[in-house]
Amino acid sequence: MIAAHTRTWWRATLALCLGSFLVFINLYAPQPLLPALRESFGVSTLGISLVMSVSTLALAASLLVFGPLSDAIGRGAIMRVSLLVSGLLSLALALAPTFESLLALRALQGFVLGGLPAVAIAWMGDEFERPALLSAVGLYIGANTLGGISGRVVGGAVAEIGGASASFLAVGAMTMAGLVVFWKLLPPARAFTPRRFELRGALADLRAHLATPPLIGAYLLGGINFMIFINQYSYITFRLAEAPFGLGTRLLGLIFLTYLGGTLGSSLSGRLAARWSQPACMMLGILILMGGTAVTLAGSLAWIIAGLTINAFGFFLAHSMASSWVGRHARRARGSASALYLVFYYSGASLGGFWLEPFWRAAGWHGVTLASWLMLGVTLALAAWLWRGERRQAQGAELALASSPQTSSSRSTRPQDDL
């Protein structure tokens, strides 16, 4: 097993962080383009949001394939090939002639993008010692945020100069260049034990994960939190593109620099987990996300940016804790357990527009804020439930240890002058 902060640990962690960075560049580059694309194709707010929704929904579906498949054939090849195809599809998106073809290519791209997120944390779970896993997951999630930032900033800035096609070409070129580095950096797996793929066995593993209360709680928490967080960004671009702000595509892309708050939150998650339980850190992250959402109600652009930054910190803190919680509590088939977490995670993202749209139509950003708080209240209750369950388990373990025959025997044989 790879120990934390060794040369091999740094090499593997850097490779997986780079892979994560590339995935999220491709996934989120179109987001700052949504207001312009809405005008270009003459579709509704909900319709143009499908550019993001179809890719995240396809990504969620692909995880059910890649996770169990990786338990059978290994993880490295899946990550390399999926990044290659994703980069090629970004180049193809630049040539999409119609809105329908754009959606079709985005759906296909979303499916292949799932190859790396489905198995990266499982790869860590196989190869890393537990302290090394917790530290690496925080950095890996931080790379998610940097990829999301870079995709949106690059997408918005390039589109300001050359349009949406130029954005897709730039992202595709970045992906192909990064893939060469990823391919060389990722070390070969040493601790992976392949399991013969059987559909019946894979379905049994998925059912077992869904029947495990600590896992299903984390799945729901991650999915609902992401449903709110990522779709807030879509609707804030519509708000900021309109009066009195009137921001263009390039400046809308820069709004996503607030994701740097998430980079900090995920990077600090390992230190916080060393002091407090993971569910307690999840609760803290959700409360911070609720507070940041309140700040975005302000009419000042500076305060809106501050609120989005706070949101990113809280969300990625909770996400880091929930994803590593799954890695800890999956007793078998870690690949499918981690993949199932991401199925909930990206399914939430794809469904968020349908939840927020009626509130947006009824009350604008105030409606989005109310809808966000309603769902975040649910995830706060889920985190509290996980916290209580962990405390009960710890208390039960202490009672079992105190009543064990070995403990009783050691007490009875202690010298009397020690009593």
C-alpha positions in Angstrom: 0.0 0.0 0.0 1.2 3.5 -0.8 1.9 5.7 2.2 1.0 9.4 2.3 3.5 12.0 0.9 5.9 9.4 -0.6 7.2 9.9 -4.1 4.8 7.4 -5.5 1.9 9.0 -3.6 2.7 12.4 -5.1 3.0 10.9 -8.6 -0.3 9.0 -8.4 -2.1 11.9 -6.8 -0.9 14.4 -9.3 -1.9 12.1 -12.2 -5.4 11.6 -10.8 -5.8 15.3 -10.0 -4.8 16.1 -13.6 -7.3 13.6 -14.9 -10.0 15.1 -12.8 -9.0 18.6 -14.0 -9.4 17.5 -17.6 -12.8 15.9 -17.0 -14.3 19.0 -15.5 -12.8 21.4 -18.1 -14.8 19.4 -20.7 -17.9 19.1 -18.6 -18.4 22.7 -17.6 -16.9 24.8 -20.5 -20.3 25.5 -22.0 -21.9 26.8 -18.8 -20.9 30.5 -19.2 -22.1 30.3 -22.8 -25.7 29.5 -21.8 -27.2 33.0 -22.1 -25.5 33.5 -25.5 -26.5 30.0 -26.7 -30.1 30.7 -25.6 -30.3 33.7 -27.8 -28.5 32.0 -30.7 -30.7 29.0 -30.8 -33.9 30.7 -29.7 -34.8 28.3 -26.9 -36.1 28.7 -23.4 -34.0 29.0 -20.2 -34.9 25.4 -19.3 -34.2 24.2 -22.9 -30.7 25.7 -23.0 -29.9 24.2 -19.6 -30.1 20.8 -21.3 -26.7 21.5 -22.7 -25.5 20.9 -19.2 -28.2 18.4 -18.0 -27.8 15.9 -20.8 -24.1 15.6 -20.2 -24.4 15.2 -16.5 -27.2 12.7 -16.8 -25.3 10.6 -19.4 -22.2 10.8 -17.1 -24.4 9.4 -14.2 -25.6 6.6 -16.4 -22.1 5.7 -17.5 -21.0 5.2 -13.9 -23.2 2.2 -13.6 -21.1 0.7 -16.5 -17.6 1.9 -15.7 -17.6 1.2 -12.0 -18.5 -2.5 -12.1 -16.4 -2.9 -15.3 -13.3 -1.5 -13.5 -13.7 -4.1 -10.7 -13.2 -6.7 -13.4 -10.6 -5.3 -15.9 -8.8 -2.7 -13.8 -9.0 1.1 -13.6 -6.0 2.6 -15.4 -7.0 1.7 -19.0 -10.6 3.0 -18.5 -9.3 6.3 -17.3 -6.8 6.8 -20.2 -9.2 5.8 -23.0 -12.1 7.8 -21.6 -10.0 11.0 -21.5 -8.8 10.4 -25.1 -12.4 10.0 -26.4 -13.6 13.0 -24.4 -11.0 15.3 -25.9 -11.9 14.1 -29.4 -15.6 14.9 -28.8 -14.8 18.4 -27.6 -13.1 18.9 -31.0 -16.2 17.5 -32.7 -18.5 19.8 -30.7 -16.9 22.8 -32.5 -18.5 21.5 -35.7 -22.0 20.8 -34.4 -24.4 22.4 -37.0 -27.7 22.4 -35.0 -28.9 22.5 -31.4 -30.0 18.9 -31.6 -26.6 17.7 -32.8 -25.0 19.7 -30.0 -27.1 18.0 -27.4 -26.4 14.6 -28.9 -22.6 15.1 -28.8 -22.8 16.5 -25.3 -24.7 13.4 -24.2 -22.1 11.1 -25.7 -19.3 13.2 -24.2 -20.9 13.0 -20.8 -21.0 9.3 -21.0 -17.3 8.9 -21.8 -16.3 11.5 -19.2 -17.7 9.2 -16.6 -14.7 6.8 -17.0 -12.3 8.6 -14.7 -14.6 9.8 -11.9 -16.2 6.4 -11.7 -12.9 4.7 -10.8 -10.4 7.3 -9.5 -11.3 7.1 -5.9 -11.7 3.4 -6.1 -8.1 3.3 -7.5 -7.0 5.3 -4.4 -8.9 2.9 -2.1 -7.0 0.0 -3.7 -3.6 1.5 -3.6 -3.4 4.0 -0.7 -3.2 3.6 3.0 -6.2 5.2 4.9 -4.4 8.4 5.9 -3.0 8.7 2.3 -6.5 8.1 0.9 -8.1 11.0 3.0 -5.3 13.4 2.0 -5.4 12.4 -1.7 -9.2 12.6 -2.0 -9.2 16.2 -0.7 -6.6 17.2 -3.4 -8.5 15.2 -6.0 -11.8 17.1 -5.2 -9.8 20.3 -5.3 -8.7 19.5 -8.8 -12.4 19.1 -9.7 -12.9 22.7 -8.7 -9.9 23.9 -10.7 -11.1 22.0 -13.7 -14.5 23.5 -13.4 -13.1 27.0 -13.0 -10.7 26.6 -15.9 -13.3 25.2 -18.3 -15.7 28.1 -17.6 -13.1 30.8 -17.6 -11.4 29.4 -20.8 -14.8 28.8 -22.4 -16.1 32.3 -21.6 -12.9 34.1 -22.6 -12.4 32.3 -25.9 -16.1 32.6 -26.8 -15.8 36.4 -26.4 -13.2 36.4 -29.1 -14.1 33.5 -31.5 -17.5 32.2 -30.4 -18.6 28.9 -29.0 -16.8 26.8 -31.6 -13.5 28.3 -30.7 -14.2 27.5 -27.0 -14.7 23.8 -27.8 -11.6 23.7 -29.9 -9.5 25.2 -27.1 -10.8 22.8 -24.5 -10.2 19.8 -26.8 -6.6 20.9 -27.4 -6.0 21.3 -23.7 -7.4 17.8 -23.1 -5.2 16.1 -25.6 -2.1 17.8 -24.3 -3.0 16.9 -20.7 -3.7 13.3 -21.6 -0.1 12.8 -22.6 1.1 13.9 -19.1 -1.5 11.8 -17.4 -0.6 8.7 -19.4 3.0 9.0 -18.3 2.4 9.9 -14.6 -0.1 7.3 -13.5 1.8 4.4 -11.9 0.7 0.8 -12.5 -1.7 -0.7 -10.0 -0.1 -3.0 -7.5 -2.9 -3.9 -5.0 -5.8 -4.4 -7.5 -7.4 -7.8 -7.5 -9.6 -8.4 -10.6 -13.0 -10.0 -10.2 -14.6 -11.8 -13.1 -17.4 -9.6 -14.4 -20.8 -11.1 -14.0 -24.0 -9.0 -14.5 -25.8 -10.8 -11.7 -22.9 -10.2 -9.3 -22.6 -6.5 -10.4 -26.3 -6.0 -9.7 -26.0 -7.8 -6.4 -23.2 -5.4 -5.4 -25.3 -2.4 -6.3 -28.2 -3.8 -4.3 -25.9 -4.4 -1.4 -24.6 -0.8 -1.5 -28.2 0.6 -1.6 -29.1 -1.6 1.3 -26.3 -0.2 3.5 -27.6 2.8 5.5 -24.3 4.7 5.8 -23.8 4.5 2.0 -27.4 5.5 1.0 -27.2 8.5 3.3 -24.0 9.7 1.7 -25.5 9.0 -1.8 -28.6 11.2 -1.2 -26.6 13.9 0.6 -24.1 14.3 -2.3 -26.8 14.2 -5.0 -29.1 16.7 -3.4 -26.3 19.1 -2.5 -24.9 19.1 -6.1 -28.4 19.5 -7.5 -28.6 22.8 -5.7 -25.0 24.0 -6.0 -24.3 23.5 -9.7 -27.7 24.8 -10.9 -27.4 27.9 -8.8 -24.5 28.8 -11.1 -26.6 28.3 -14.2 -29.4 30.6 -12.9 -26.9 33.2 -11.6 -25.6 33.6 -15.1 -29.1 34.4 -16.3 -29.5 36.9 -13.4 -26.1 38.6 -14.1 -26.6 38.7 -17.9 -29.7 40.8 -17.4 -30.1 44.4 -16.0 -28.7 45.9 -13.9 -25.6 43.8 -14.2 -25.5 43.1 -18.0 -22.3 41.0 -17.9 -21.0 39.5 -21.1 -19.7 36.0 -21.8 -16.1 36.7 -20.7 -17.2 38.2 -17.4 -19.7 35.5 -16.7 -16.9 33.0 -17.1 -14.8 34.8 -14.6 -17.7 34.4 -12.0 -16.6 30.8 -11.8 -13.4 31.8 -10.2 -15.5 31.7 -7.0 -14.9 27.9 -7.3 -11.5 28.7 -5.7 -13.4 28.7 -2.4 -14.2 25.1 -3.1 -10.5 24.3 -3.8 -9.7 25.6 -0.4 -12.6 23.8 1.3 -11.7 20.4 -0.3 -8.0 20.9 0.5 -8.8 21.6 4.2 -11.1 18.6 4.4 -8.4 16.1 5.5 -7.3 18.4 8.3 -10.9 18.9 9.5 -11.6 15.2 9.4 -8.6 14.6 11.7 -10.3 16.8 14.3 -14.0 16.0 13.8 -16.1 13.2 12.5 -16.9 13.2 8.8 -20.6 13.6 9.3 -19.9 16.6 11.5 -17.8 18.1 8.7 -20.6 17.4 6.3 -23.0 19.4 8.5 -20.6 22.2 8.7 -20.2 22.3 4.9 -24.0 22.4 4.4 -24.5 25.2 6.9 -21.8 27.2 5.2 -23.6 26.6 1.8 -26.9 27.8 3.3 -25.2 30.9 4.6 -23.5 31.7 1.3 -26.8 31.3 -0.5 -28.3 34.0 1.8 -25.4 36.3 0.9 -26.2 36.0 -2.8 -29.5 37.8 -2.2 -27.6 41.1 -2.0 -28.0 43.5 -4.9 -24.2 44.2 -5.1 -22.1 42.2 -7.5 -19.3 42.1 -4.9 -21.6 40.5 -2.3 -22.9 38.0 -4.9 -19.4 37.0 -5.7 -18.6 36.6 -2.0 -21.7 34.5 -1.5 -20.8 32.2 -4.4 -17.3 31.8 -2.9 -18.7 30.8 0.5 -21.1 28.4 -1.3 -18.2 26.7 -3.1 -16.2 26.3 0.2 -19.1 24.7 2.0 -20.2 22.5 -0.9 -16.8 21.0 -1.6 -16.1 20.5 2.1 -19.3 18.4 2.4 -18.6 16.6 -1.0 -15.1 15.6 0.0 -16.3 14.2 3.3 -19.2 12.3 1.6 -17.1 10.8 -1.2 -14.4 9.6 1.2 -17.1 8.3 3.6 -18.2 6.0 0.8 -14.7 4.7 0.3 -14.4 3.9 4.0 -17.8 2.2 4.4 -17.8 0.1 1.2 -16.8 -3.4 2.3 -16.5 -4.8 -1.2 -16.7 -3.7 -4.8 -15.3 -0.3 -4.1 -15.5 0.7 -7.7 -19.2 0.2 -8.0 -19.7 1.8 -4.5 -17.9 5.0 -5.6 -19.6 4.9 -9.0 -23.0 4.7 -7.3 -22.2 7.8 -5.2 -21.4 9.7 -8.5 -24.6 8.3 -10.1 -26.6 10.1 -7.4 -24.3 13.1 -7.6 -24.6 13.8 -11.3 -28.3 12.7 -11.5 -28.9 15.4 -8.9 -27.1 17.9 -11.2 -29.2 16.9 -14.2 -32.5 17.2 -12.3 -31.8 20.5 -10.6 -33.1 22.7 -13.4 -36.5 21.0 -13.2 -36.6 21.7 -9.4 -35.4 25.3 -9.6 -37.1 26.5 -12.8 -40.6 26.9 -11.3 -39.2 29.0 -8.4 -37.1 31.0 -10.9 -40.2 31.8 -13.0 -42.3 32.7 -9.9 -39.8 34.8 -8.0 -36.5 35.1 -9.8 -33.3 34.7 -7.7 -35.3 34.9 -4.4 -37.3 31.8 -5.6 -34.0 30.0 -6.4 -32.8 30.8 -2.9 -35.9 29.4 -1.2 -35.8 26.3 -3.3 -32.1 25.8 -2.4 -32.8 26.1 1.4 -35.6 23.6 1.2 -33.3 20.9 -0.3 -30.3 21.8 1.9 -32.5 21.4 5.0 -33.0 17.8 3.8 -29.2 17.1 3.4 -28.5 18.7 6.8 -30.9 16.2 8.4 -29.2 13.4 6.5 -25.8 14.4 7.8 -27.1 14.6 11.3 -28.5 11.1 10.8 -25.1 9.8 9.7 -23.5 11.5 12.7 -25.9 9.8 15.2 -25.4 6.5 13.5 -21.6 6.8 13.8 -21.9 7.7 17.5 -24.1 4.8 18.2 -21.7 2.5 16.4 -18.7 3.8 18.4 -20.6 3.5 21.7 -21.5 -0.1 20.8 -17.9 -0.9 20.0 -16.8 0.5 23.4 -19.4 -1.5 25.2 -18.4 -4.7 23.3 -14.8 -4.1 24.2 -15.6 -3.5 27.9 -17.6 -6.7 28.1 -15.2 -8.9 26.2 -13.8 -11.9 28.1 -10.2 -10.8 27.5 -11.0 -7.4 29.1 -12.8 -9.0 32.0 -9.9 -11.4 32.6 -7.3 -8.7 32.5 -9.2 -6.7 35.1 -9.6 -9.7 37.5 -5.9 -10.4 37.4 -4.6 -6.9 38.2 -2.7 -6.6 41.5 -4.8 -5.4 44.4 -2.6 -2.4 45.2 -3.4 -1.1 41.7 -7.1 -0.9 42.6 
